[in-house]
Amino acid sequence: MFSSSRYLPQHDSILHRNMHRDYPVITHGEGIYLYDEDGREYIDGCSGAMVANIGHGVQEVAEAMYQQARTVSFTHSSRFASRPMVDLAQRIAGLAPGDLNHVFFVSGGSEATESSAKLARTFFLESEGEDTSRHKIISRLHSYHGGTLGAVAMTGHIPRRRKYEPMLVQFPLVAPAYCYRCTLGLTYPGCELACAKDLERAILEADPGTVAAFIAEPIAGAAAGAVPPPDEYFPEIRRICDRYGVLLIVDEVMTGFGRTGEQFAVDHWDVTPDIMACAKGMGAGYIPLGAVALSDRIADALVSGSGQFTHGFTYSGNPLACRVGLEILDFTEKHDLVRNSREMGRALFAELESLETNHIVGDIRGRGLFAGVELVRDQQTRECFPPSLAAAEVVTQECMARGLVVYPGSGMVGDRRGTKGDQFIVGPPLIVDRNEISEIVARLEAALEAAAARLL
């Protein structure tokens, strides 16, 4: 249990994710800080789950929400559009890579990735006919694409799949771009991008005529801890997809809208996907909001074909959510938060170097304000802690005790078992300043020292 103030009683009406944990009751937030019922302060060092990009308590957003709610808060997208919906789609199309000029709105990341998969299938039905065999979605080991059954089927993080395996479509999985623990037993750059070329193997084994898309996070997030690929990886992935007529879906749910120091993470490598899923920072925690951006080629196939996308959600593109999304983009641009993410990201990684002397810190990686720290029992051998020690949870407890919130994860080590490995992500709101970076790292350093004393 976290040593903190007052908690919701365990016998209340909420079904928590972890029913053996107590939860502080948060009353309000301001900037990068959260406060509980006893006035205790926490630095939101992971933006909740890389969501609160613009920080907490932004009055401009609250005012925009209020004004839109007074006008019209809901229309169903099967019958109406709205000015906020139209304007937000145009703004996203202007920010998205290449010719991703068309937008389908959803309410969150799982909806965005599921919609992307169904959109890929729809594209081939429209362009190849109803007898097309293209339906398989290839993904990577140690990936996470959402919590609904379709999204979990595309997820390669075994702990998130294990209980639901009988319910899942079994899609092919390929090697992740994970140089610190290469699942192919190779070393970069002598590996010649074997992890990227593993996609070609999987396509050929599955039969290219049955593969609709490959989905990947530009920088692996919740399931692996901010693992970036080699710079040549995504350009090679793009070439392989083109060679076999496979669509490339990038999952920018965590990384989109400035998190990595570019508008979208694929911008680091000048790669344009066919479909892009985004959410989290798009609504920035103020409202559930996500989107799928798609290329001209895909949109043209639908428009010139049946003109139908047989899919949708009740709250897709509702005026209230879209108006909030516009205000968040305005705030992001007004305060130049993509640049700040890039600059404060450099400062964050420079200060995180001090953690390398801690014996349980194995790897520090990421881009911008998206930093992952992998925990090890032995720095030289990279031995993992036994799962029974719950090392990531121990670090989380010690961080919480010092008023710092990080985003923990585990189970990213070991081929198709994923039973070992501990990591956590540091990703404060993009408004963070230099002094706050120093405070985050100071609290983290103290927490890791205490965790090491408990674990070693």
C-alpha positions as CSV (number, residue, x, y, z in Angstrom):
1,M,0.0,0.0,0.0
2,F,1.1,3.6,-0.6
3,S,1.9,5.5,2.5
4,S,-0.4,8.4,2.0
5,S,-3.4,10.3,3.5
6,R,-7.0,9.3,3.2
7,Y,-8.3,6.6,0.9
8,L,-11.5,5.4,-0.6
9,P,-12.6,2.4,1.6
10,Q,-12.0,-0.9,-0.1
11,H,-15.7,-1.9,0.3
12,D,-17.0,1.1,-1.7
13,S,-18.8,0.8,-5.0
14,I,-15.8,1.2,-7.3
15,L,-14.2,-1.9,-8.9
16,H,-10.6,-0.8,-9.0
17,R,-8.0,-2.3,-11.3
18,N,-6.2,-3.5,-8.3
19,M,-8.5,-4.4,-5.4
20,H,-5.6,-5.0,-3.0
21,R,-4.4,-1.4,-3.2
22,D,-5.6,1.8,-1.5
23,Y,-6.0,4.9,-3.6
24,P,-5.5,8.5,-2.5
25,V,-8.5,10.7,-3.4
26,I,-7.4,13.6,-5.6
27,T,-9.3,16.8,-5.2
28,H,-7.6,19.1,-7.8
29,G,-4.6,19.6,-10.0
30,E,-2.6,22.6,-11.1
31,G,0.2,22.6,-13.7
32,I,2.2,19.4,-13.2
33,Y,0.9,18.9,-9.6
34,L,-2.0,16.9,-8.1
35,Y,-3.4,17.3,-4.6
36,D,-5.3,14.8,-2.4
37,E,-7.9,15.3,0.2
38,D,-5.3,15.9,3.0
39,G,-3.5,18.5,0.8
40,R,-0.6,16.2,-0.1
41,E,1.2,17.2,-3.2
42,Y,2.2,14.9,-6.0
43,I,4.2,15.7,-9.1
44,D,2.4,14.0,-12.0
45,G,5.6,12.7,-13.4
46,C,3.9,10.6,-16.1
47,S,1.0,12.8,-17.1
48,G,-1.3,10.1,-15.7
49,A,-0.5,7.8,-18.6
50,M,1.1,10.2,-21.0
51,V,-2.3,11.9,-21.2
52,A,-2.1,15.3,-19.4
53,N,0.1,17.0,-22.0
54,I,-0.9,20.5,-21.1
55,G,-1.0,20.0,-17.4
56,H,-3.9,20.3,-14.9
57,G,-6.4,23.1,-14.3
58,V,-6.0,25.0,-17.5
59,Q,-8.8,27.6,-17.3
60,E,-9.0,28.2,-21.1
61,V,-10.0,24.6,-21.6
62,A,-12.6,24.7,-18.9
63,E,-14.1,27.9,-20.4
64,A,-14.2,26.4,-23.9
65,M,-15.9,23.3,-22.5
66,Y,-18.5,25.5,-20.7
67,Q,-19.2,27.6,-23.7
68,Q,-19.6,24.6,-26.0
69,A,-21.8,22.8,-23.5
70,R,-24.1,25.9,-23.4
71,T,-24.4,25.8,-27.2
72,V,-24.6,22.0,-28.1
73,S,-22.7,19.2,-26.4
74,F,-23.8,16.3,-28.5
75,T,-24.9,15.3,-32.0
76,H,-24.7,11.9,-33.5
77,S,-22.1,11.5,-36.3
78,S,-24.5,9.3,-38.3
79,R,-26.7,12.4,-38.9
80,F,-24.8,15.6,-38.3
81,A,-21.4,17.3,-38.3
82,S,-20.6,20.3,-36.3
83,R,-18.2,23.2,-36.7
84,P,-15.8,22.0,-33.9
85,M,-15.7,18.6,-35.6
86,V,-15.0,20.1,-39.0
87,D,-12.4,22.5,-37.7
88,L,-10.6,19.9,-35.6
89,A,-10.4,17.4,-38.5
90,Q,-8.8,20.2,-40.6
91,R,-6.3,21.0,-37.8
92,I,-5.2,17.4,-37.4
93,A,-4.9,16.9,-41.1
94,G,-2.6,19.9,-41.2
95,L,-0.4,18.5,-38.4
96,A,-0.3,14.8,-39.5
97,P,2.5,13.4,-41.6
98,G,2.3,13.3,-45.4
99,D,-1.1,12.9,-47.0
100,L,-3.0,11.8,-43.9
101,N,-5.6,14.3,-44.8
102,H,-8.7,12.5,-43.5
103,V,-9.9,12.0,-39.9
104,F,-12.2,9.6,-38.1
105,F,-13.0,10.6,-34.6
106,V,-13.2,8.2,-31.6
107,S,-13.1,8.6,-27.8
108,G,-9.8,6.9,-26.9
109,G,-6.8,4.8,-27.8
110,S,-8.4,1.3,-27.9
111,E,-11.2,2.7,-30.2
112,A,-8.5,4.3,-32.4
113,T,-6.5,1.1,-32.9
114,E,-9.6,-1.1,-33.4
115,S,-10.9,1.4,-35.9
116,S,-7.5,1.4,-37.7
117,A,-7.7,-2.4,-38.1
118,K,-11.3,-2.3,-39.4
119,L,-10.3,0.5,-41.7
120,A,-7.5,-1.6,-43.2
121,R,-9.9,-4.5,-43.8
122,T,-12.4,-2.1,-45.3
123,F,-9.8,-0.6,-47.7
124,F,-9.0,-4.0,-49.2
125,L,-12.7,-4.9,-49.5
126,E,-13.2,-1.7,-51.4
127,S,-10.1,-2.0,-53.6
128,E,-9.9,-5.8,-54.1
129,G,-13.5,-6.8,-53.8
130,E,-15.5,-8.9,-51.3
131,D,-13.5,-12.0,-52.0
132,T,-10.2,-10.5,-50.7
133,S,-8.3,-12.6,-48.2
134,R,-6.5,-9.7,-46.6
135,H,-7.5,-9.6,-43.0
136,K,-4.5,-10.4,-40.8
137,I,-2.9,-7.7,-38.7
138,I,0.8,-8.3,-37.8
139,S,2.1,-6.7,-34.6
140,R,5.2,-6.9,-32.4
141,L,6.1,-8.8,-29.2
142,H,6.1,-6.5,-26.2
143,S,3.6,-4.1,-27.7
144,Y,0.4,-2.7,-26.4
145,H,-2.4,-1.4,-28.6
146,G,-5.4,-1.2,-26.2
147,G,-7.7,-3.0,-23.9
148,T,-10.7,-4.1,-26.0
149,L,-10.6,-7.6,-27.5
150,G,-9.7,-6.5,-31.0
151,A,-6.9,-4.3,-29.6
152,V,-5.6,-7.0,-27.3
153,A,-5.5,-9.4,-30.3
154,M,-3.1,-7.0,-31.9
155,T,-1.1,-6.6,-28.7
156,G,2.2,-8.5,-28.2
157,H,2.5,-7.9,-24.4
158,I,1.9,-11.4,-23.1
159,P,0.7,-10.5,-19.5
160,R,-2.1,-8.4,-21.0
161,R,-3.1,-11.2,-23.4
162,R,-2.8,-14.3,-21.1
163,K,-6.2,-14.4,-19.4
164,Y,-8.0,-13.7,-22.6
165,E,-6.2,-15.9,-25.1
166,P,-9.2,-18.2,-25.8
167,M,-11.2,-15.1,-26.9
168,L,-8.6,-13.6,-29.2
169,V,-8.0,-13.8,-32.9
170,Q,-4.5,-15.2,-33.2
171,F,-2.5,-12.8,-35.4
172,P,1.3,-13.1,-36.2
173,L,3.8,-11.5,-33.9
174,V,7.3,-10.3,-34.9
175,A,10.4,-9.3,-33.1
176,P,10.3,-5.9,-31.4
177,A,13.0,-3.2,-32.0
178,Y,14.4,-3.6,-28.6
179,C,18.2,-3.3,-28.8
180,Y,18.8,-3.6,-25.0
181,R,17.3,-7.1,-25.0
182,C,17.2,-8.2,-28.7
183,T,14.8,-11.1,-28.9
184,L,16.9,-12.4,-31.9
185,G,20.1,-12.5,-29.8
186,L,21.9,-9.9,-32.1
187,T,23.7,-6.6,-31.6
188,Y,23.1,-3.4,-33.4
189,P,24.4,-2.3,-36.0
190,G,25.9,-5.7,-36.9
191,C,22.4,-7.1,-36.9
192,E,21.5,-5.4,-40.2
193,L,18.1,-4.6,-38.8
194,A,17.0,-8.2,-38.4
195,C,14.1,-7.0,-36.3
196,A,12.7,-5.0,-39.2
197,K,13.3,-7.9,-41.6
198,D,11.4,-10.2,-39.3
199,L,8.3,-8.5,-40.6
200,E,9.1,-9.8,-44.1
201,R,9.5,-13.3,-42.8
202,A,6.1,-13.1,-41.0
203,I,4.4,-11.7,-44.1
204,L,5.8,-14.5,-46.3
205,E,4.9,-17.2,-43.7
206,A,1.3,-15.8,-43.3
207,D,0.9,-15.5,-47.1
208,P,1.2,-11.9,-48.4
209,G,-2.3,-12.2,-49.9
210,T,-3.8,-12.6,-46.4
211,V,-2.0,-9.7,-44.6
212,A,-3.8,-6.4,-44.4
213,A,-1.6,-4.4,-42.1
214,F,1.3,-4.1,-39.8
215,I,0.8,-2.1,-36.6
216,A,3.5,-0.7,-34.4
217,E,4.2,2.0,-31.8
218,P,6.9,4.4,-33.1
219,I,8.4,4.2,-29.6
220,A,7.2,1.2,-27.6
221,G,5.3,2.5,-24.6
222,A,3.3,0.9,-21.8
223,A,4.5,-2.7,-22.5
224,A,8.2,-2.0,-22.9
225,G,9.0,1.4,-21.3
226,A,9.7,4.0,-24.0
227,V,11.9,1.9,-26.3
228,P,13.0,3.7,-29.4
229,P,14.0,1.9,-32.6
230,P,17.2,2.4,-34.5
231,D,16.8,5.4,-36.9
232,E,16.8,3.1,-39.9
233,Y,14.0,0.9,-38.6
234,F,10.9,2.6,-39.7
235,P,12.1,3.5,-43.2
236,E,12.9,-0.2,-43.7
237,I,9.5,-1.2,-42.3
238,R,7.9,1.3,-44.8
239,R,9.8,-0.4,-47.7
240,I,8.7,-3.9,-46.6
241,C,5.1,-2.9,-46.3
242,D,5.2,-1.3,-49.8
243,R,6.9,-4.4,-51.3
244,Y,4.0,-6.6,-50.3
245,G,1.1,-4.2,-50.4
246,V,0.6,-4.2,-46.7
247,L,-0.7,-1.1,-44.9
248,L,1.4,0.5,-42.2
249,I,-0.5,1.5,-39.1
250,V,1.4,3.6,-36.5
251,D,0.0,3.7,-33.0
252,E,0.7,7.3,-31.8
253,V,-1.7,7.0,-28.9
254,M,1.0,7.7,-26.3
255,T,3.5,9.5,-28.5
256,G,1.4,11.9,-30.5
257,F,0.9,15.6,-30.2
258,G,4.4,16.6,-29.0
259,R,5.3,13.9,-26.4
260,T,8.6,12.9,-28.1
261,G,9.7,16.4,-29.2
262,E,8.1,16.2,-32.6
263,Q,4.4,16.6,-33.4
264,F,4.3,12.8,-34.0
265,A,7.0,10.3,-33.2
266,V,7.2,9.1,-36.8
267,D,8.3,12.6,-37.8
268,H,11.7,11.7,-36.3
269,W,12.2,9.5,-39.3
270,D,10.2,11.3,-42.0
271,V,8.0,8.2,-42.5
272,T,4.4,8.5,-43.5
273,P,2.1,5.7,-42.5
274,D,-1.1,4.7,-44.2
275,I,-3.1,5.0,-41.0
276,M,-2.3,6.7,-37.7
277,A,-4.1,6.1,-34.4
278,C,-3.9,8.8,-31.8
279,A,-5.6,9.8,-28.5
280,K,-4.3,10.5,-25.0
281,G,-2.6,13.9,-25.5
282,M,-5.3,14.9,-28.0
283,G,-7.9,15.2,-25.2
284,A,-5.1,15.9,-22.6
285,G,-7.2,14.4,-19.8
286,Y,-9.9,17.0,-20.1
287,I,-12.2,14.8,-22.2
288,P,-12.1,11.4,-23.8
289,L,-11.0,12.0,-27.4
290,G,-9.1,10.2,-30.1
291,A,-8.8,9.9,-33.9
292,V,-7.7,7.9,-36.8
293,A,-5.9,9.8,-39.6
294,L,-5.8,8.1,-43.0
295,S,-4.2,8.7,-46.3
296,D,-5.7,10.0,-49.5
297,R,-5.4,6.6,-51.1
298,I,-7.5,4.9,-48.4
299,A,-10.1,7.6,-48.3
300,D,-10.3,7.7,-52.2
301,A,-10.9,3.9,-52.2
302,L,-13.8,4.3,-49.8
303,V,-15.3,7.3,-51.6
304,S,-15.1,5.7,-55.0
305,G,-16.3,2.4,-53.7
306,S,-19.3,1.9,-51.5
307,G,-18.9,5.2,-49.7
308,Q,-19.4,3.3,-46.4
309,F,-17.3,2.6,-43.3
310,T,-19.4,0.1,-41.4
311,H,-18.2,1.1,-38.0
312,G,-18.7,3.8,-35.4
313,F,-19.2,4.8,-31.8
314,T,-21.9,6.8,-30.0
315,Y,-19.6,9.7,-29.0
316,S,-17.5,9.8,-32.2
317,G,-16.8,13.4,-33.1
318,N,-19.3,14.9,-30.6
319,P,-19.1,18.8,-30.6
320,L,-18.0,19.1,-26.9
321,A,-15.0,16.7,-27.3
322,C,-13.9,18.3,-30.5
323,R,-14.2,21.9,-29.1
324,V,-12.0,20.8,-26.2
325,G,-9.5,19.2,-28.7
326,L,-9.3,22.5,-30.6
327,E,-8.6,24.5,-27.4
328,I,-5.8,22.0,-26.4
329,L,-4.2,22.5,-29.9
330,D,-4.5,26.2,-29.4
331,F,-2.8,26.0,-26.0
332,T,-0.1,23.7,-27.3
333,E,0.7,26.1,-30.2
334,K,0.4,29.3,-28.1
335,H,2.9,28.0,-25.5
336,D,5.1,26.2,-28.1
337,L,4.9,23.0,-26.2
338,V,6.4,20.7,-28.9
339,R,9.6,22.8,-28.8
340,N,9.4,22.7,-25.0
341,S,9.1,19.0,-25.0
342,R,12.2,18.7,-27.1
343,E,14.2,21.1,-25.0
344,M,13.0,19.9,-21.6
345,G,13.5,16.3,-22.9
346,R,17.2,17.0,-23.4
347,A,17.4,18.4,-19.9
348,L,15.5,15.4,-18.5
349,F,17.8,12.9,-20.1
350,A,20.9,14.8,-19.1
351,E,19.8,14.7,-15.4
352,L,18.7,11.1,-15.6
353,E,22.3,10.1,-16.3
354,S,22.9,10.5,-12.6
355,L,20.7,7.5,-12.0
356,E,23.1,5.2,-13.8
357,T,25.2,4.8,-10.7
358,N,22.2,3.1,-9.0
359,H,22.8,-0.7,-9.2
360,I,19.2,-1.5,-10.2
361,V,19.1,0.9,-13.2
362,G,19.9,-1.1,-16.3
363,D,18.8,1.1,-19.3
364,I,17.6,4.7,-19.7
365,R,16.0,5.4,-23.1
366,G,13.3,7.3,-25.0
367,R,12.8,10.7,-26.8
368,G,11.6,14.1,-25.7
369,L,9.5,13.9,-22.5
370,F,9.0,10.2,-22.9
371,A,11.8,8.5,-20.8
372,G,11.9,4.8,-19.9
373,V,14.0,3.3,-17.1
374,E,14.5,-0.5,-17.1
375,L,15.3,-2.1,-13.8
376,V,17.8,-5.0,-13.3
377,R,19.2,-7.1,-10.6
378,D,22.7,-7.0,-12.2
379,Q,23.8,-4.2,-14.5
380,Q,26.6,-6.2,-16.1
381,T,24.5,-9.3,-17.0
382,R,21.2,-7.5,-17.3
383,E,19.6,-10.1,-15.1
384,C,16.0,-9.3,-14.3
385,F,14.5,-9.3,-10.9
386,P,12.3,-12.3,-10.1
387,P,8.6,-11.5,-10.8
388,S,7.8,-12.3,-7.2
389,L,9.7,-9.2,-6.0
390,A,7.5,-6.9,-8.2
391,A,10.4,-4.5,-8.7
392,A,8.5,-1.9,-10.7
393,E,5.8,-1.8,-8.0
394,V,8.4,-1.3,-5.3
395,V,9.8,1.7,-7.2
396,T,6.3,3.1,-7.7
397,Q,5.6,2.8,-4.0
398,E,8.9,4.6,-3.1
399,C,8.1,7.3,-5.7
400,M,4.6,7.8,-4.3
401,A,6.0,8.1,-0.8
402,R,8.0,11.0,-2.1
403,G,5.2,12.7,-4.0
404,L,6.1,11.5,-7.5
405,V,3.9,9.6,-9.8
406,V,5.6,7.4,-12.5
407,Y,4.1,4.8,-14.9
408,P,5.3,1.3,-14.1
409,G,5.3,-1.8,-16.3
410,S,6.6,-5.4,-16.3
411,G,6.6,-8.6,-18.3
412,M,8.5,-7.4,-21.4
413,V,11.4,-10.0,-21.2
414,G,11.2,-13.5,-22.6
415,D,10.1,-14.6,-26.1
416,R,6.4,-15.5,-26.0
417,R,6.1,-15.9,-22.2
418,G,6.8,-12.3,-21.1
419,T,7.1,-13.3,-17.4
420,K,10.1,-11.2,-16.4
421,G,11.3,-7.6,-16.7
422,D,10.5,-4.4,-14.9
423,Q,10.5,-0.8,-16.1
424,F,8.8,2.5,-15.6
425,I,8.2,5.7,-17.7
426,V,8.8,9.3,-16.7
427,G,6.8,11.6,-18.9
428,P,5.6,14.9,-17.2
429,P,3.2,17.3,-18.8
430,L,4.8,19.2,-21.7
431,I,4.5,22.5,-19.8
432,V,7.3,21.3,-17.4
433,D,10.1,23.7,-16.8
434,R,13.8,23.3,-15.9
435,N,13.4,23.6,-12.2
436,E,10.6,21.0,-12.2
437,I,12.7,18.6,-14.2
438,S,15.4,18.8,-11.5
439,E,12.8,18.2,-8.8
440,I,11.4,15.2,-10.6
441,V,14.8,13.6,-10.9
442,A,15.8,14.4,-7.3
443,R,12.6,12.7,-6.0
444,L,13.2,9.8,-8.4
445,E,16.8,9.4,-7.3
446,A,15.8,9.2,-3.7
447,A,13.0,6.7,-4.5
448,L,15.4,4.4,-6.5
449,E,17.9,4.4,-3.6
450,A,15.2,3.3,-1.2
451,A,14.0,0.7,-3.7
452,A,17.5,-0.7,-4.3
453,A,17.8,-1.1,-0.5
454,R,14.6,-3.2,-0.5
455,L,15.4,-5.2,-3.6
456,L,19.1,-6.1,-3.4
